[in-house]
């Protein structure tokens, strides 16, 4: 069941088209990443679907037709740098958030356990690290138990430990069955967290689908020997290699369906070639992203 349907969404700022005829669908339970370089229209898209930014054309639908406040009541969002009262503790700040949302909630134990701040619940906000502040903001977005969580660059500016903590928190939220929409320019984070991804550039959609489908199922093999020229000729004539190229002194190849690294090793042995390097690697979201954005004109 679709949670969000975006159809031909467009937003312009003067001569700049921030979002250009954008369409994609987020299904219930997806962890959906909107991936693109800075300035690609990610934040503008989130602003439009939250009702913060006015669209120029196109449309979007939440929860099978809900609009306005009825849809927003089911959505929690973290769009900017966390903004809390610095001298108040976690409980007091979350109580203020509940009051703003018009939600009668006084206890926040479950949320603070989820974001690993239960031990610092009575500490003033100003004493928190950047990662802790971001995790409290995630807890604030979850006040009222929304069905959908929207995060805009949730790991931006954090150190490696803070990134890992926020990543683990988002994974815990996903395990509760929540639908998550996350905008990011950090490919590694999207690959580790998201089930689905939309790649955008200059406001236009370049690719969308599951992370697995975007990456593709091709296995790449790295090989080399002291007879690379002979090895290349053998591989080219074998019929089991789909494509082949050199990266310095390493031959990188992908195989026809049903073939594996052991077939390459056997082929080399049968032709009297001793391999000094054999490594299997899967394509990454980073390599696919760079290839898609390089070869696509929005």
PyMOL commands that set and color helices and strands:
alter all, ss='L'
color gray80, all
select helices_A, chain A and resi 42-49+68-72+90-100+109-114+118-120+125-127+130-141+160-175+187-193+211-215+228-238+261-270+285-295
alter helices_A, ss='H'
color red, helices_A
select strands_A, chain A and resi 2-13+16-27+31-35+57-62+75-78+148-152+179-184+196-201+204-210+219-225+241-247+250-255+275-282
alter strands_A, ss='S'
color yellow, strands_A
deselect
rebuild
show_as cartoon
